[in-house]
Amino acid sequence: MEDVYYLTSREARLLLASRGPVKINLDLRKTGRRWEITRDGDEFVFPDGTRVSREIMERIARDTENVYFIRKGVYKAAIAGEHFYKLVPTIPPTIEINGIRMHRTKGTNPLQDTRSKVNAVKPREGETVLDTCMGLGYTAIEASKRGAYVITIEKDPNVIELARINPWSRELFTGGKIQVIQGDAFEVVKRFNDETFDVIIHDPPRFSLAGQLYSEEFYRELFRILKPGGRLFHYVGNPGKRYRRKDLQKGVMERLRRAGFVEVKRVEEALGVVAKKPGKK
């Protein structure tokens, strides 16, 4: 695989402060590995031979809102189309779509946020997990690290492309225990057989962007494909509660019960709801 090196303003500042060769981390601190960067006049020379001018490095050093990567050239980890997508230099990175971050980052980080969701249903060795909305794949990766086989769904090809760029998402495509399906979760779940999954982790976009993924019709499909005794975690968040006194979680819980789920309760630390499918009598 072709080497890729990652820069944020932090690494750029370290390079600009150096007088000669310097060893720094270039995988967004996913590992403790360090690469040696040399200087040739006003250029920084990366291990693959790519040369980055001081002017470009200074521009990256001033940009605290973006991730850059080097692969025979310098690129911003962003995609512009119908919407604007980018990696945000939190550690690990989150994804931002039209200015909206896909992970909680205030008082936490995307990895802690992910673990709080996965811990709500505790996937175990040998279980099969459905992750309905992949994003950067942190949920799928965390579940697979616990010994589960994971099927994850992502509707947006641009999100999948950013996941391929992001070093923290690499296990999605290399681990062998995760299957990625591109498609709309509302339609994809209809193709699964009854009682396929031990665990479902449902972390949809906000209600205003994907209301169908909060519908009773969708919850009935999740109920159908979950094994008896299977566990569901549904991230809801608290949109609108502070200002409009709306309780989206309450409506979600009512629809889950109508769909057949039992033991439906809030998980405050993960801003979501857990539920179970009744076991066989």
Phi, psi and chi 1 to 4 in degrees:
 res  aa     phi    psi   chi1   chi2   chi3   chi4
   1 MET       -  137.1 -175.9  176.6  173.9      -
   2 GLU   -63.3  135.5 -170.4  177.4    6.9      -
   3 ASP   -67.8  140.1  -74.8  -24.5      -      -
   4 VAL  -129.2  136.9 -176.5      -      -      -
   5 TYR  -119.9  142.1  -49.2  103.2      -      -
   6 TYR  -117.2  139.2  -60.2   86.0      -      -
   7 LEU  -130.4  138.4  -70.9  173.9      -      -
   8 THR  -120.9 -179.8   67.5      -      -      -
   9 SER   -58.7  -31.0   62.6      -      -      -
  10 ARG   -61.1  -50.8  175.3 -179.4  179.5  -90.8
  11 GLU   -68.0  -36.8  -70.5   76.1   38.0      -
  12 ALA   -63.0  -40.1      -      -      -      -
  13 ARG   -65.4  -38.9  -69.8 -165.4  -57.7  -90.1
  14 LEU   -62.0  -42.2  -73.6  171.0      -      -
  15 LEU   -66.8  -41.3  -70.9  171.3      -      -
  16 LEU   -65.6  -28.2  -72.4  165.1      -      -
  17 ALA   -81.9  -11.2      -      -      -      -
  18 SER   -80.3  151.7   66.5      -      -      -
  19 ARG  -100.1  -25.7  -61.6  -73.8 -179.0 -173.9
  20 GLY  -146.8 -149.3      -      -      -      -
  21 PRO   -58.1  141.2  -21.4   33.0      -      -
  22 VAL  -142.3  142.8   61.3      -      -      -
  23 LYS  -103.9  123.4  -73.3 -168.8  171.3 -175.3
  24 ILE  -138.5  161.9   64.5  168.9      -      -
  25 ASN   -77.4  136.0  179.5  -92.9      -      -
  26 LEU  -129.5   25.4  -66.8  172.1      -      -
  27 ASP  -126.2   35.6   63.2    6.9      -      -
  28 LEU    56.0   35.7  -59.4  178.7      -      -
  29 ARG    62.0   25.9  -72.6  179.7  -91.8  170.0
  30 LYS   -68.5  -35.6 -174.2  174.6 -169.4  -66.8
  31 THR  -126.1  176.5   69.3      -      -      -
  32 GLY   -92.4    8.5      -      -      -      -
  33 ARG   -65.1  146.8 -175.3 -179.9  172.8 -170.3
  34 ARG  -128.4  140.1  -60.2  165.3   83.9   83.9
  35 TRP  -112.1  148.1  -73.2 -100.4      -      -
  36 GLU   -91.1  127.3 -175.5  173.1  -77.3      -
  37 ILE  -112.3  129.9  -49.1  -59.5      -      -
  38 THR  -106.4  165.5   58.5      -      -      -
  39 ARG  -118.4  139.7  -66.5 -170.1   68.9  160.0
  40 ASP  -130.4   92.9 -176.9    5.9      -      -
  41 GLY    66.1 -121.9      -      -      -      -
  42 ASP   -97.4   21.3  -89.5   -9.1      -      -
  43 GLU  -120.5  146.0  -70.0 -175.4  -38.8      -
  44 PHE  -104.0  127.7  -62.6   86.6      -      -
  45 VAL  -107.1  119.3 -175.5      -      -      -
  46 PHE   -89.6  163.3  -76.5   75.7      -      -
  47 PRO   -56.6  -27.0  -27.8   36.6      -      -
  48 ASP   -87.0    3.0   67.1  -13.1      -      -
  49 GLY    95.4   -8.0      -      -      -      -
  50 THR   -63.1  133.9  -61.1      -      -      -
  51 ARG  -108.8  130.9  -69.5  172.5  172.6  -96.9
  52 VAL  -119.8  125.9  179.3      -      -      -
  53 SER   -72.1  157.8   69.9      -      -      -
  54 ARG   -59.7  -38.2 -177.6 -179.3 -176.6   88.0
  55 GLU   -59.7  -45.7 -179.5 -174.8    2.9      -
  56 ILE   -67.0  -40.0  -69.9  174.6      -      -
  57 MET   -63.5  -37.9 -162.6   63.5   71.3      -
  58 GLU   -66.1  -36.4  -73.0  174.5  -18.1      -
  59 ARG   -64.5  -42.9 -163.6 -178.6  -48.9  155.3
  60 ILE   -65.4  -39.6  -65.5  171.0      -      -
  61 ALA   -60.7  -31.3      -      -      -      -
  62 ARG   -83.0  -14.5  -68.6 -168.6  -63.0  -91.0
  63 ASP   -97.1   98.1 -174.0   -7.6      -      -
  64 THR   -89.4    1.3   59.8      -      -      -
  65 GLU  -107.4   -1.1  -60.7  -62.9  -41.6      -
  66 ASN  -134.2  158.6  -74.0  -75.8      -      -
  67 VAL  -105.7  138.7  172.8      -      -      -
  68 TYR  -117.5  152.0  -67.7   79.8      -      -
  69 PHE  -135.0  151.9   64.9   98.2      -      -
  70 ILE  -117.6  120.8  -68.3  169.8      -      -
  71 ARG  -149.2   85.1 -174.9  166.1   54.3 -164.7
  72 LYS    56.3   37.5  -56.1  -61.7 -176.7 -174.2
  73 GLY   154.0  173.7      -      -      -      -
  74 VAL  -113.3  128.7 -177.1      -      -      -
  75 TYR  -135.1  148.3  -54.3   92.0      -      -
  76 LYS   -87.2  137.0 -173.0 -178.8  -71.5 -171.1
  77 ALA   -79.7   72.7      -      -      -      -
  78 ALA  -150.1  151.1      -      -      -      -
  79 ILE  -133.3  126.0  -60.3  170.5      -      -
  80 ALA  -108.1  128.3      -      -      -      -
  81 GLY  -155.5 -132.2      -      -      -      -
  82 GLU   -61.3  -34.1 -177.9 -178.2   -9.4      -
  83 HIS  -123.9  167.5  -55.3  -72.4      -      -
  84 PHE  -109.2  123.0 -175.9   72.8      -      -
  85 TYR  -116.8  141.8  -52.4   77.3      -      -
  86 LYS  -157.3  156.0   72.2  173.6 -171.4  176.3
  87 LEU   -82.7  137.1  -69.7 -176.5      -      -
  88 VAL  -103.3  134.8  178.4      -      -      -
  89 PRO   -76.9   44.1   27.3  -33.8      -      -
  90 THR   -74.8  167.7   52.4      -      -      -
  91 ILE  -120.7  113.1  -61.4  -62.8      -      -
  92 PRO   -71.2  167.7   29.1  -34.9      -      -
  93 PRO   -63.2  150.5  -21.2   33.1      -      -
  94 THR  -107.7  172.8 -173.6      -      -      -
  95 ILE  -109.9  143.1 -167.3  169.1      -      -
  96 GLU  -122.3  129.1 -166.3  173.9  -80.3      -
  97 ILE  -121.7  117.2  -56.6  175.1      -      -
  98 ASN    51.2   39.6  -65.5  -19.2      -      -
  99 GLY    85.2   -1.4      -      -      -      -
 100 ILE  -103.5  122.6  -60.8  170.3      -      -
 101 ARG   -79.7  142.5  -67.0 -172.9  177.0 -172.4
 102 MET   -90.7   -5.5  -62.1  -65.0  107.9      -
 103 HIS  -128.4  156.1  -67.1   91.3      -      -
 104 ARG   -72.2  133.0  -69.9 -171.9  -69.8  153.7
 105 THR  -128.0   -9.7   54.8      -      -      -
 106 LYS   -83.1  115.0 -168.4  172.6 -178.3  179.5
 107 GLY    74.7    7.2      -      -      -      -
 108 THR  -153.9 -171.8 -176.1      -      -      -
 109 ASN  -139.5  166.3   65.2   54.0      -      -
 110 PRO   -57.0  -30.5  -30.1   38.3      -      -
 111 LEU   -72.3  -44.6 -154.1   53.5      -      -
 112 GLN   -63.7  -40.3  -68.3  170.3  -24.5      -
 113 ASP   -59.3  -45.1 -177.2   33.6      -      -
 114 THR   -62.5  -47.1  -64.7      -      -      -
 115 ARG   -63.0  -35.5  -74.0  171.8  177.8  161.7
 116 SER   -63.9  -35.1   69.6      -      -      -
 117 LYS   -71.8  -46.8  -64.1  168.0 -175.9  174.9
 118 VAL   -65.9  -37.3  177.3      -      -      -
 119 ASN   -64.2  -22.1  -75.3  -21.6      -      -
 120 ALA   -66.5  -24.0      -      -      -      -
 121 VAL  -124.0   -8.2  -79.6      -      -      -
 122 LYS    44.8   69.4  -65.3 -178.1  172.5   62.5
 123 PRO   -58.2  144.3  -18.5   30.5      -      -
 124 ARG  -119.8  165.3  -63.9 -172.5  -72.5  -94.7
 125 GLU   -50.1  127.8 -175.2   80.5   34.8      -
 126 GLY    86.7   -6.4      -      -      -      -
 127 GLU   -82.2  160.8  -69.6 -168.9  -41.7      -
 128 THR  -109.2  127.5  -57.5      -      -      -
 129 VAL  -118.9  137.7  174.4      -      -      -
 130 LEU  -105.6  124.4  174.2   64.3      -      -
 131 ASP  -109.0  107.9  170.2   34.7      -      -
 132 THR   -73.3  -27.5   60.0      -      -      -
 133 CYS  -136.3   96.7  -58.8      -      -      -
 134 MET   -63.6  -49.4 -177.9 -174.7   89.4      -
 135 GLY    60.6 -129.7      -      -      -      -
 136 LEU   -83.8   -0.4  -69.5  176.1      -      -
 137 GLY    85.1   10.4      -      -      -      -
 138 TYR   -63.3  -37.1  -61.8  157.9      -      -
 139 THR   -64.4  -46.9  -64.7      -      -      -
 140 ALA   -61.5  -42.0      -      -      -      -
 141 ILE   -65.7  -43.8  -68.6  167.2      -      -
 142 GLU   -63.1  -42.5  179.9   65.7   24.5      -
 143 ALA   -64.5  -39.3      -      -      -      -
 144 SER   -68.1  -32.8   72.8      -      -      -
 145 LYS   -64.8  -21.4  -75.4  179.8  176.9  176.8
 146 ARG   -90.7    7.0  -58.8 -177.7 -172.7 -155.9
 147 GLY    99.8    2.6      -      -      -      -
 148 ALA   -86.8  155.4      -      -      -      -
 149 TYR   -93.9  131.5  174.3   74.6      -      -
 150 VAL  -122.0  133.7 -175.9      -      -      -
 151 ILE  -110.2  126.1  -65.7  176.3      -      -
 152 THR  -125.3  142.9 -175.8      -      -      -
 153 ILE  -116.9  135.6  -55.4  168.0      -      -
 154 GLU  -138.1  125.1  175.9   51.4   54.4      -
 155 LYS   -76.3  -36.4 -179.9  179.0 -179.4  179.2
 156 ASP   -98.2  116.0 -165.1  -34.2      -      -
 157 PRO   -62.4  -26.5   19.3  -29.8      -      -
 158 ASN   -68.0  -35.4  -67.6  -55.0      -      -
 159 VAL   -66.9  -41.6  171.6      -      -      -
 160 ILE   -61.9  -39.0  -65.8  176.0      -      -
 161 GLU   -64.5  -41.4 -178.4   58.9   27.5      -
 162 LEU   -66.9  -34.6  -82.0 -178.1      -      -
 163 ALA   -63.4  -37.6      -      -      -      -
 164 ARG   -66.8  -30.4  -71.3 -169.8 -179.7  -82.3
 165 ILE   -76.2  -36.5  -68.4  169.1      -      -
 166 ASN   -73.5  120.9  176.7   27.9      -      -
 167 PRO   -64.1  -25.8   22.8  -32.9      -      -
 168 TRP   -74.7   -9.9  -74.7   81.8      -      -
 169 SER  -102.4    4.0  -57.5      -      -      -
 170 ARG   -58.5  -36.3 -164.3  156.8  -70.1  148.5
 171 GLU   -64.4  -16.5  -70.2   89.2  -18.1      -
 172 LEU   -57.8  -36.2  -84.1  175.4      -      -
 173 PHE  -109.9   -5.5  -49.2  104.6      -      -
 174 THR  -125.1  -15.3   60.9      -      -      -
 175 GLY   -76.4  -27.7      -      -      -      -
 176 GLY    85.2   -7.7      -      -      -      -
 177 LYS  -110.1   10.2  -67.1 -176.8   68.8  175.4
 178 ILE  -130.0  129.4  -59.1  172.2      -      -
 179 GLN  -108.3  123.8  178.9 -174.2   -7.6      -
 180 VAL   -99.5  126.3  177.3      -      -      -
 181 ILE  -116.0  124.1  -63.1  175.2      -      -
 182 GLN   -89.3  123.2 -175.1 -173.8  -25.6      -
 183 GLY   167.1  174.3      -      -      -      -
 184 ASP   -83.5  119.9 -176.4  -19.2      -      -
 185 ALA   -55.2  -34.0      -      -      -      -
 186 PHE   -58.7  -35.2 -171.3   78.6      -      -
 187 GLU   -91.8  -38.9  -61.1  -60.7  -28.8      -
 188 VAL   -61.7  -39.9  171.9      -      -      -
 189 VAL   -62.9  -24.0  -64.3      -      -      -
 190 LYS   -67.4  -19.0  -62.9  172.9 -176.3  177.0
 191 ARG   -86.9  -12.6  -54.4 -156.9  -63.0  -98.5
 192 PHE   -79.7  146.8  -65.6  126.4      -      -
 193 ASN   -69.6  159.0  -67.4  -28.5      -      -
 194 ASP   -57.2  145.6  -65.7   -2.4      -      -
 195 GLU    52.9   49.8  -58.5 -180.0    4.2      -
 196 THR   -89.8  -35.4  -64.1      -      -      -
 197 PHE  -113.5  142.3  -61.8   96.2      -      -
 198 ASP   -81.1  -33.1  -60.7  -78.6      -      -
 199 VAL  -140.3  139.9  172.0      -      -      -
 200 ILE  -124.7  129.3  -62.8  174.8      -      -
 201 ILE  -113.9  113.7  -59.2  172.9      -      -
 202 HIS  -112.7  107.2 -177.7   41.3      -      -
 203 ASP  -126.3   73.1 -175.0    4.0      -      -
 204 PRO   -79.7  165.3   31.5  -35.8      -      -
 205 PRO   -59.3  168.5  -19.2   30.8      -      -
 206 ARG   -58.6  155.3   59.7  178.4   58.1 -172.3
 207 PHE   -53.7  -39.4 -176.8   83.9      -      -
 208 SER   -65.8  -21.3   59.9      -      -      -
 209 LEU   -98.2  -23.0  -61.4  175.5      -      -
 210 ALA  -149.7   57.6      -      -      -      -
 211 GLY   -57.5  -30.4      -      -      -      -
 212 GLN   -65.0  -23.9   73.6  -83.1   16.0      -
 213 LEU   -81.0    0.9  -62.0 -176.3      -      -
 214 TYR  -114.0   11.2  -65.3   78.3      -      -
 215 SER   -88.0  155.7   67.3      -      -      -
 216 GLU   -62.9  -34.6 -174.7  177.7  -25.7      -
 217 GLU   -59.0  -44.3  178.3 -174.5   -2.9      -
 218 PHE   -67.9  -41.2 -175.0   69.8      -      -
 219 TYR   -62.3  -33.5  -64.4  162.2      -      -
 220 ARG   -66.8  -33.9  -71.8 -173.6 -179.5  -81.2
 221 GLU   -67.1  -42.1  -76.1  -63.4  -42.3      -
 222 LEU   -62.3  -40.0  -62.7 -175.1      -      -
 223 PHE   -61.4  -43.2 -175.0   86.3      -      -
 224 ARG   -62.0  -42.5  178.2 -174.7   65.2   80.1
 225 ILE   -87.1   -5.5   63.2  177.1      -      -
 226 LEU   -86.1  139.9 -162.0   57.0      -      -
 227 LYS   -70.6  153.6  -66.8  178.0 -177.5  177.3
 228 PRO   -54.3  132.1  -26.7   35.7      -      -
 229 GLY    83.5   -1.5      -      -      -      -
 230 GLY   -70.2  157.5      -      -      -      -
 231 ARG  -111.6  144.3  -66.9  101.1   65.6 -156.1
 232 LEU  -124.4  133.3  167.1   73.2      -      -
 233 PHE  -115.9  133.2  171.5   74.2      -      -
 234 HIS  -125.8  110.6 -175.8  -23.0      -      -
 235 TYR   -74.4  132.2  177.0   77.5      -      -
 236 VAL  -122.8  -38.1 -177.6      -      -      -
 237 GLY    73.4 -169.4      -      -      -      -
 238 ASN  -131.7   51.1  -78.1  -41.7      -      -
 239 PRO   -65.2  131.1   25.7  -34.1      -      -
 240 GLY    82.3  -14.3      -      -      -      -
 241 LYS   -64.1  -40.5 -173.6  175.0 -178.2 -179.5
 242 ARG   -66.1  -38.9 -177.5  176.7  174.2 -173.2
 243 TYR  -104.0  -32.3  -60.0  105.2      -      -
 244 ARG  -110.3    2.2  -61.9 -167.3  -62.6  -85.9
 245 ARG    57.2   30.7  -63.8 -174.5  179.4  177.1
 246 LYS   -89.5  146.8  -76.5 -170.8  174.2 -177.6
 247 ASP  -123.1   86.8 -171.9  -10.2      -      -
 248 LEU   -63.5  -35.5 -177.0   57.9      -      -
 249 GLN   -59.3  -39.5  -74.2 -172.0    3.3      -
 250 LYS   -61.1  -44.2 -176.8  179.0  178.2 -177.3
 251 GLY   -64.8  -40.0      -      -      -      -
 252 VAL   -60.3  -45.7  163.8      -      -      -
 253 MET   -63.1  -39.5  -67.0  167.3   76.1      -
 254 GLU   -64.4  -42.9  -70.7  171.5   -6.6      -
 255 ARG   -69.6  -35.8  -69.5 -169.9  -66.6  -80.6
 256 LEU   -62.5  -41.4  -73.8  171.4      -      -
 257 ARG   -64.8  -41.2  -70.1 -172.4 -176.7  106.2
 258 ARG   -64.3  -29.9  -71.6 -159.4  -60.9  -91.9
 259 ALA   -76.9   -9.9      -      -      -      -
 260 GLY   117.3   -6.8      -      -      -      -
 261 PHE   -72.4  150.8  -72.4   96.0      -      -
 262 VAL  -124.8  172.5  -63.2      -      -      -
 263 GLU    51.2   43.0  -62.1 -178.3   38.6      -
 264 VAL   -81.5  120.9 -179.0      -      -      -
 265 LYS  -151.8  159.9   54.4 -170.6  177.9 -175.5
 266 ARG   -77.7  148.5  -59.7  176.3 -164.7 -104.6
 267 VAL  -122.5   94.4 -176.5      -      -      -
 268 GLU   -60.9  -40.8  -65.2  -64.7  -13.3      -
 269 GLU   -67.3  -20.2   61.4  -89.6   22.0      -
 270 ALA  -108.6    5.6      -      -      -      -
 271 LEU    52.0   43.9  -65.0 -175.4      -      -
 272 GLY  -149.4 -163.2      -      -      -      -
 273 VAL  -133.8  139.1  170.6      -      -      -
 274 VAL  -111.3  153.8  -70.0      -      -      -
 275 ALA  -155.7  164.5      -      -      -      -
 276 LYS  -131.4  154.7  -74.0 -173.4  175.5 -179.1
 277 LYS   -92.6  132.4 -178.1  171.5 -179.9  173.9
 278 PRO   -55.5  144.0  -22.4   32.6      -      -
 279 GLY   -73.9  164.8      -      -      -      -
 280 LYS   -69.8  140.6  -73.5 -177.2  177.1  176.1
 281 LYS   -81.5      -  -64.6 -179.7 -179.4  178.6
